[in-house]
Amino acid sequence: MTMRAAPGVVADVDAASLLEAGSEHVWLHASPWRALASQEETRILAEGRGCVVKDVDGREYIDGLAGMWLVNVGHGRKEIGEAMAAQAATLAYGSATQTTTVPAIKLAKTLAELAPGDLSVTFFCSGGSEAVESAIKIARQHHYLKGMPKRFKIVGRRGSYHGATHGAMSVSGVRALSEPYHSPYMHGALHVSPPYCYRCDYRRTYPECGVYCVDAIEQLIEFESPETVAAVIAEPISASNGIVVPPPEYLPRLREICDRHGVLLILDEVITGFGRTGKMFASEHWNVTADIMTVAKGLSSGYAPIGAALCRPKVVEPFMHDKRLSHLLTFGGHAVSCAASLANIEILRREGLVDNAAHVGAYLLEQLKELKRHPTVGDVRGLGLLLGVELLKDRESGGKTPLARDAIKALSTLLIERGLLTRVGHIVFLAPPLCLTRAEADRIVEILDSSLTEVEHKFGYR
Ligand SMILES: Cc1ncc(COP(=O)(O)O)c(C=O)c1O
């Protein structure tokens, strides 16, 4: 079978042999080998423009998750490609230990201007996991150099995802996802319950709860003894947990708790950074400044691999003279990635995409809330263009049991067939590029609406 090829991209390759070679030689992440072969929920992409991508068969999809929560400025931005090409032709690489490069300095300066508060010193790396790994090491070494070597524990939260490397995986709270084979975690990684009001672990209700879930972090720090705790790590809005927007008191109080106990606050803005939630950084919604802020994804909108741990001066002050940071990464501050990020940030600002995320995001949220007329839709929530629709199997009888796996799989297959790429568990995640139009938002809702109806009929929910 010869499939239609997208013009100009794979015109000389037939899609069937691409699929064969891809299935044989490309191991999809977090997937069994040969997952590509089934084509049920997998596709081979060829090109993209704005919020739309095309596969090698010429079929179009709205990119409902902006790749993996990151193509913030949208696909097909020639200007970023040109900036990368110009930098590669001038100087592609300079070591991050003895030297740095012009775009690395320009980017670090831009980040210092954009980031909340006095977050002004950037440690560059290649992605989100490395950013978190770096933040953990910086926090621990910071305390060591300040004469507190016992401060090594890191408090994370259940349900959070901070990355796939050992430290990042350990402070994450998604055991089944990050380590189903039970290899050991990093020593000193502790976990508390998240501010997931729709499913509160403490069986309480906001606001009567008094936001107990954040006080529980202080209790844990006190129980462990503050002199043993290096940092708390949290996403301002946890995507992996199911688009969990915390109550307004949560982050400001977490900031106070960390200050009270000399514990550093690491805010992981790998997904929420660079406009995703309608502000440049999500922590700005609550006027909170992290001690270390991790970023990646939207920093370059995925045009080049890059991440960073942004630090406040008080965090880096102990690393002076002969007290170096013991941590280095070959690709930290890669010149071409920095050039891509600068061009990306320029587009975000020039086109007002952060405001667009706020406005079109609010519109999309409103439209998605209309889906509550479906018997399977339990909750719809989010901020900016970081949204989630939580699906239940027993809402009609007052329950909150997640939708059954076979129905989820059927929904996932239908969505992709109807032209919406996203991630579906018992929560449908939506995080399209920030250039989304209202018409595209309407299309997302239409596809979701009709697919839900079909699944509900098929599985007897209506
Ligand atoms: C909040 C958060 N932190 C860190 C990471 C890890 O980033 P990467 O996959 O770039 O290593 C992710 C990835 O999705 C993430 O969502």
The ligand as an ORCA input file, in Angstrom:
! r2SCAN-3c Opt
* xyz 0 1
  C       6.718     19.530     35.061
  C       7.769     18.760     34.302
  N       9.033     18.781     34.732
  C      10.008     18.126     34.089
  C       9.737     17.383     32.961
  C      10.830     16.647     32.248
  O      11.138     17.282     31.063
  P      11.919     16.533     29.871
  O      10.976     15.504     29.339
  O      12.218     17.646     28.923
  O      13.148     15.935     30.423
  C       8.436     17.336     32.473
  C       8.110     16.591     31.252
  O       6.996     16.500     30.803
  C       7.418     18.022     33.168
  O       6.147     17.979     32.766
*
